[in-house]
Amino acid sequence: MIGGMLRIGELARLAGLSTRAIRHYHAVGVLPEPRRRVNGYREYDSRDLLRLLRLVRLTGLGLTLDEVRDALAQDDDRELREVLGELVTELDAQREELARRRQRIAEVLSRDEALTASPAVSALIGRLHGVVDDLAVLRREGELLELIETTLPAEQFALIAEQYDRLLADPAAVADSREFSTRFEALTDEGPDHPEVLAVADWIVRHAAVAFPLTDAQPADPAAPDPVSWELFLDTLTPAQQHCVTRAAGQRQS
């Protein structure tokens, strides 16, 4: 410090900043350039320090540099009070959103299964865990349920969930479904007229509402999935499984 003037390093130390930060404030115009000595070094006085201290306080409150520039350019606090009031309102909204997010995360963590699925699908998968032993089958069933929930109206999906519950409460139906799952998962590249493809398709026709609900809607039904949804569903299957469910859907609609 020479003759009551501050160099940039001294100014930075007093303000608790780096010299790089001060140079940035100069570059964006929020801190005016000070006088320079003959050797080109900047010289700062008490007014520069006061402005910088106020800048640090306001940015610490969450104001943007543009808002700080406008606030420091005013002779009174009216505009600054308005900006700070808007910031309080914004922070209140952020706090409410954070509370909602926290609640949603807590609900997800409270589940035993399928953290990435919706609560309804996760609940179904959790109940299926006690019935289905094959993880591949369980994963496919979960994917199918997610597609169904996305493509069908909520009321229709609720009916499907009820049908799942009824199936799981019936030991004979559970045993039948296990046999079906084993046979369906074994279908890979068999042709559309292969005896096993035909046999499994017949099973689907008899149990379509539970086994493959997408095959149970008629084309004229408003709840029927659109062609894109149907193609997305088929894309999750092997060629032989596609033959199987396509044949079952044709029989249901004939």
C-alpha positions in Angstrom: 0.0 0.0 0.0 1.5 3.3 -1.1 0.1 6.8 -0.2 -3.3 5.4 0.9 -3.7 3.5 -2.4 -4.1 -0.3 -2.7 -2.6 -2.6 -5.2 -4.7 -5.4 -6.6 -3.2 -8.1 -4.3 -3.9 -6.0 -1.2 -7.5 -5.3 -2.4 -8.0 -9.0 -3.0 -6.7 -9.9 0.5 -9.0 -7.4 2.2 -12.1 -8.6 0.2 -11.3 -12.3 0.6 -11.0 -12.8 -3.1 -8.4 -13.8 -5.7 -6.8 -11.3 -8.0 -8.2 -13.4 -10.9 -11.8 -12.8 -9.6 -11.2 -9.0 -9.4 -9.9 -9.0 -12.9 -13.0 -10.9 -14.0 -15.2 -8.3 -12.3 -13.4 -5.6 -14.3 -13.9 -7.6 -17.5 -17.6 -7.9 -17.1 -18.0 -4.3 -16.1 -19.4 -4.8 -12.5 -16.3 -3.3 -11.0 -15.0 -0.1 -12.8 -11.4 0.0 -13.8 -9.3 2.1 -11.3 -6.6 4.5 -12.1 -3.2 3.1 -13.2 0.2 4.1 -12.2 2.8 5.0 -14.8 4.1 1.4 -14.8 0.6 0.2 -15.7 -0.3 -1.3 -12.3 -3.8 -0.6 -11.0 -4.3 1.5 -8.0 -7.4 1.3 -5.8 -8.8 3.6 -3.2 -11.3 3.2 -0.4 -14.3 3.7 -2.8 -13.1 0.8 -4.9 -12.8 -1.4 -1.7 -16.3 -0.5 -0.5 -17.8 -1.3 -3.9 -16.0 -4.6 -4.0 -17.1 -5.5 -0.5 -20.7 -4.7 -1.4 -20.4 -6.8 -4.6 -19.1 -9.7 -2.5 -22.0 -9.4 -0.1 -24.7 -9.2 -2.8 -23.3 -12.1 -4.8 -23.2 -14.1 -1.6 -27.0 -13.5 -1.3 -27.4 -15.1 -4.7 -27.7 -12.0 -7.0 -26.3 -12.3 -10.5 -23.6 -10.0 -11.6 -26.0 -8.1 -13.8 -28.3 -7.6 -10.8 -25.4 -6.5 -8.7 -24.3 -4.0 -11.3 -27.8 -2.5 -11.4 -28.1 -2.4 -7.6 -24.8 -0.7 -7.1 -25.6 1.9 -9.8 -28.7 3.1 -7.8 -28.6 5.8 -5.3 -31.2 4.2 -3.0 -32.2 0.7 -1.9 -35.6 0.5 -3.5 -34.6 -1.6 -6.6 -32.3 -3.7 -4.5 -35.2 -4.5 -2.0 -37.4 -5.5 -5.0 -34.7 -7.8 -6.4 -34.1 -9.4 -3.0 -37.8 -9.8 -2.5 -38.0 -11.7 -5.8 -35.0 -13.8 -4.7 -36.8 -14.8 -1.5 -39.9 -15.8 -3.5 -37.7 -17.9 -5.8 -35.9 -19.5 -2.9 -39.3 -20.4 -1.3 -40.4 -22.1 -4.5 -37.1 -24.0 -4.7 -37.5 -25.1 -1.1 -41.0 -26.4 -1.9 -39.7 -28.2 -4.9 -36.9 -29.8 -2.9 -39.4 -30.9 -0.3 -41.5 -32.6 -3.1 -38.4 -34.2 -4.5 -37.3 -35.5 -1.1 -40.7 -37.0 -0.6 -40.6 -38.7 -4.0 -37.2 -40.1 -3.2 -38.3 -41.3 0.2 -41.2 -43.1 -1.4 -38.9 -44.8 -3.9 -36.5 -45.9 -1.2 -39.4 -47.4 0.8 -40.0 -49.9 -2.0 -38.5 -53.4 -1.9 -38.4 -53.8 -5.7 -37.9 -51.9 -9.0 -36.7 -48.5 -7.8 -36.8 -47.2 -11.4 -40.4 -48.2 -12.0 -43.6 -46.5 -11.0 -45.1 -47.3 -7.6 -47.9 -49.4 -9.2 -45.5 -51.5 -11.3 -43.0 -51.8 -8.5 -45.8 -53.2 -6.2 -46.8 -55.7 -8.8 -43.2 -56.9 -9.4 -42.7 -57.2 -5.6 -45.7 -59.5 -5.4 -44.5 -61.5 -8.5 -41.1 -62.1 -6.7 -42.8 -64.6 -4.4 -44.1 -66.5 -7.4 -41.6 -66.2 -10.2 -38.1 -67.7 -9.6 -36.5 -66.9 -13.0 -35.0 -63.4 -12.9 -35.1 -63.1 -16.7 -38.8 -63.8 -16.7 -39.3 -61.3 -13.8 -37.3 -58.7 -15.7 -39.4 -59.2 -18.9 -42.6 -59.1 -16.9 -41.5 -55.8 -15.4 -40.7 -54.3 -18.8 -44.0 -55.5 -20.1 -45.9 -53.9 -17.2 -44.0 -50.6 -17.7 -45.0 -50.6 -21.4 -48.6 -51.4 -20.6 -48.8 -48.7 -17.9 -47.4 -46.2 -20.3 -49.6 -47.0 -23.3 -53.0 -47.8 -21.7 -55.4 -45.5 -19.7 -54.9 -45.6 -16.0 -58.3 -47.2 -15.5 -57.4 -50.1 -17.7 -54.0 -50.6 -16.1 -55.7 -50.7 -12.7 -57.9 -53.6 -14.0 -54.8 -55.4 -15.2 -53.3 -55.0 -11.8 -56.4 -56.5 -10.2 -56.2 -59.4 -12.6 -52.6 -60.0 -11.6 -53.6 -60.0 -7.9 -56.3 -62.5 -8.6 -53.9 -64.7 -10.5 -51.3 -64.6 -7.7 -54.0 -65.6 -5.1 -54.9 -68.7 -7.1 -52.3 -71.5 -6.6 -53.5 -73.5 -9.7 -53.3 -70.4 -11.9 -49.8 -69.6 -10.5 -48.6 -73.1 -11.4 -50.1 -72.8 -14.9 -48.4 -69.4 -15.3 -45.1 -70.8 -14.3 -45.4 -73.5 -16.9 -46.4 -71.0 -19.5 -43.5 -68.7 -18.6 -41.0 -71.5 -19.0 -42.4 -72.4 -22.4 -42.7 -68.8 -23.6 -39.1 -68.0 -22.6 -37.9 -71.0 -24.5 -39.3 -69.7 -27.8 -36.5 -68.2 -29.9 -36.5 -68.6 -33.7 -39.2 -71.2 -34.3 -41.5 -70.4 -37.3 -45.1 -69.1 -37.0 -46.5 -72.6 -37.6 -44.3 -74.4 -35.2 -46.4 -76.7 -32.8 -45.0 -75.0 -29.7 -45.7 -71.5 -31.0 -49.3 -72.6 -31.7 -49.6 -74.2 -28.3 -48.4 -71.2 -26.4 -50.5 -68.9 -28.5 -53.6 -70.9 -27.6 -52.6 -70.5 -23.9 -52.4 -66.8 -24.4 -55.8 -66.7 -25.9 -57.2 -68.5 -22.9 -55.4 -66.2 -20.4 -54.8 -63.0 -22.4 -56.2 -60.6 -19.8 -53.4 -61.6 -17.4 -50.6 -63.1 -19.5 -50.5 -60.4 -22.3 -53.1 -57.7 -21.8 -52.0 -55.9 -25.0 -53.6 -58.7 -27.0 -56.9 -58.3 -25.2 -58.0 -55.0 -26.7 -60.0 -54.8 -29.9 -58.9 -52.3 -32.6 -62.1 -50.3 -32.3 -61.7 -50.1 -28.5 -60.5 -46.6 -27.4 -58.3 -48.3 -24.8 -56.6 -50.4 -27.4 -52.9 -49.5 -27.8 -51.8 -47.6 -30.9 -49.6 -49.3 -33.6 -46.5 -47.6 -32.2 -47.1 -49.0 -28.7 -47.8 -52.5 -30.2 -44.5 -52.3 -32.1 -42.6 -51.3 -29.0 -44.0 -54.3 -27.2 -43.1 -56.7 -30.0 -39.6 -55.3 -30.1 -39.0 -56.7 -26.6 -39.7 -60.3 -27.9 -37.7 -62.9 -29.8 -39.0 -63.7 -33.4 -40.8 -66.8 -32.2 -42.4 -65.0 -29.3 -43.6 -62.3 -31.8 -45.2 -65.0 -33.9 -46.9 -66.3 -30.8 -48.4 -63.1 -29.5 -49.3 -61.9 -33.0 -51.2 -65.1 -33.6 -52.9 -64.9 -30.2 -53.9 -61.2 -30.9 -55.4 -62.3 -34.3 -57.4 -65.0 -32.7 -58.7 -62.7 -30.0 -59.8 -60.2 -32.6 -61.4 -62.7 -35.0 
